[in-house]
Amino acid sequence: MRLLLSLILCVCCSLAYGQSGIEGVVKSKSGATIPSVNVQINQSTKGTTTNNNGQFRLPLNAGTYIISFTHVSYQTYHDTVKVSDNQFVKIEALLEERTEVLGEVKIEDRLEEVNEVSITKIDPISAQALVTPFGDFTKVLATLPGVVSNNELSSAYSVRGGSFDENLVYVNDIPIYRPFLVSNGQQEGLSFVNSAMVESVSFSAGGWQPKYGDKLSSVLNVNYKKTKTFGASANIHLLGGSAHVEGTSGDEKLTYVAGIRHKSAQYLLNTLETQGQYLPKFTDFQALVNYQISDNTEIDILGSYARNRYLTEPESRETEFGTFNQSFRLFVGFVGQEILQYDTYQGGLKLTHHFNESWTSKLIVSGVYGIEREYTDIEGGYRLCDVDKNLGSNSFNECVFIRGIGSNYDYGRNTLEANIVNVENRNEIILDDNDVVEFGLGYSYQNIEDQLNEYSFKDSSDYVTEIQALSSENQLKSNRYTAFVQHTHYFSSKFNSTYGARLNYWDVNEQLLISPRVQFSYAPQWQKDVVFNAAVGLYQQQPFYRELRDFNGDLNRDLKAQRSLHIIGGMNYSFKWWDRDFKFISELYYKRISNVVPYEIDNVKVRYYANNDAKAYAAGLDLRLSGEFIPGAESWFSLGVLNAREDVAGDGRSYIRRPTDQRINMAIFFQDHLPGNPTIRVSLNLLYGSGLPFGPPQDYERRNVFNGDSYTRLDIGFSKLFYINELKYNKKRQLILSAEVLNLFGTSNAISYTWISDVNNNQFAVPNTLSARFLNIKLSLKI
């Protein structure tokens, strides 16, 4: 650490120098900072954009300049600034929101792209308007092309054929971790991101810059609020509730935002096929405090605690499956219970310092401590029979032939304790009007202790047909070292490129990785507003604990990093339709993956074979059209086409489908309101995904040979807004009463399959379905 800090200090001292120009911050009239604002010198190619905190720096020679500030959601603002030699002029620009008046009230939601290649900017208001069972922020990602989340009870998602463990998540540049042992979607609790605290969100489904990390599939970068005004919200509904508060000190040096959420899925889980006593309780608390130490230095402190408890005592389930001509019915009676406990403490500190007008440096220290327990002791006796579907028969819809009688027994005592500490330094240096260099160094210490004790058996007609036992104790202590450097060059206001590389070393497998990446963005001088993007890069993911552990619970410490080559080309087209703004985005991608670690998905738990014995590829097309189909309300349509396959050495087959190979993925998010009265609104969320592959568990030769059922879900919500202060249309103070119908079609979507044997040892895949139709009532207050 001393060597690392000494190197940083030496580089800082050698690069510090003075320049002239302008710097400042861009805010809305309410005091909130605005990211991604274009700052342009009139009649010049010189310009920049504001960062996630609304700040910008633009070196200029001495002189007088007219500066324009433009943003799709705000009115254009102009300012005249006089710059002297060796001086940076500080300014503050206040932008007014761009409004579409409908009768008396304006309703706005935005989802737009930023200038970075393959980065999508998501407005938090859109996530709050999305109808979901628990208000999880990550569910808005499922409406984007290339993102798959076929489980309303889980916040897990896969991107472009990748696994659930291949997604990076940052909150204010601090890395975020999910629980490690989670095996069922309804046991996962809340997603980390609290939508009430969010100020800005960036998401990349591939081809991201070197500064963003070493996973294979995606990056979600979230920034929590730093507000200068007081605000609060609270909501309560049948599945839980939440509250948040935000504000600032009298001298405005300290800002804060904090939120608490509670999720109780008991009523929703009672719609599952398995009947019993469900007592799930998930609670989390988060807070972000920012303090301005001086004009050049500020500190962010993020803290979070998540307490997840899940108790179930299943009693029975009855499932009918097959076809109309050959229908089967499975009845299971249960005895026992399942107790799951997850406690996760996460936090971080980010110190930001401006050495001079051109150089910004960040020191980030973060950590996570997790304690997880899974206790299972359940026995189920089952009966499998043929069902008479002859409408003229006296035994219609009754069991007419018993195919199998038996029992299943599951026992588990699994515990895990994880300690992870990260230290990272990031720097951004503006060399001149057209060049920006970013670089950083990082270190991570990880200590994970794991105890597995599982036992299960199946018997059919009084003889045991399958026994699985697992007992192991593991401890993994390791050190990871990372570094990155990248250079962005603006050839003109229409063409820019970013290139660089990441370095990664892990002392367990002693593998040094170098990952070069390059991006291009070009906007030709056409009458139509079109931007072409391209990216090529190598992404290498060092194994984490879950990848190292095989089906027997043993760790393969020689496991190498998985490699993925991303090749991406896309086009963004902005246009006017009905005198309103619309945007069409298309992106072609190809990922060539080597050193692949094969895995199976059991519900939302990923089980790895812990061997680099496969290669894979993923290719596809993502399309999205967004805009104000109804004036003042943003909606969008997404379509993803994917082909993800892998070739496992030694299984006697060539390329087969990967577990997350969803060929077609479509999503619609649509908002509407009564004509002339936008206080009465409707929000619709429709998801469709073609069937995912599956096969018998732990059957290496028959992995993914079958195609599962498609996933279809429609959620619809109706809301009425009441303004509760004298200023009639102040959007900040409102009471919202909502009624939501979840899974309006009542579709029986399958998340996994239970394999049952009959008396002849023939296997049957019985689908485990998700929640049925459910009515949720919600009351929300915003001030």
Buried (B, 14 or more C-beta within 10 A) or exposed (E): EEEBEEEBEEBBEEBEEEBBBBBBBBBBEEEBBBBBBBBBBEEEEBBBBBBBBBBBBBBBEEEEBEBBBBBBBBEEBEBEBEBEEEBBBEBEBBBEBBEBEBEEBBBBBBBBBBBBBBBBBBBBBBBBBBBBBBBBBBBBBBBBBBBBBBBBBBBBBBBBBBBBBBBBBBBBBBBBBBBBBBBBBBBBBBBBBBBBBBBBBBBBBBBBBBBBBBBBBBBBBBBBBBBBEEBBBBBBBBBBBBBBBBBBEEEEEEBBBBBBBBBBBBBBBBBBBBEBEBBBBBBBBBBBBBBBEEEEEBBBBBBBBBBBBBBBBBEBBEBBBBEEEEBBBBBBBBBBBBBBBBBBBBBBBBBBBBBBBBBBBBBBBBBBBBEBBBBBBBBBBBBBBBBBBEEEEEEEEEBEEEBBBBBBBBBBBBBBBBBBBBBBBBBBBBBEBBEBBBBBBBBBBBBBBBBBBBBBBBBBEEEEEBEEEBEBEBEBEBEBBBBBBBBBBBEEBEBBBBBBBBBBBBEBBEBEBEBEBBBBBBBEEEEEEBBBBBBBBBBBBBBBBBBBBBBEBBBBEBBBBBBBBBBBBBEBBBEEEEEBBBBBBBBBBBBBBBBBBBBBBBBBBBBBBBBBBBBBBBBBBBBBBBBBBBBBBBBBBBBBBBBBBBBBEEBEEEBBBBBBBBBEBBBBBBBBBEEEBBBEBBBBBBBBBBBBBBBBBEEBEEBBBBBBBBBBBBBBBBBBBEBEEEEEEEBBBBBBEBEBBBBBEEBBBBBBBBBBBBEEEEEBBBBBBBBBEBEBEBEBBBB
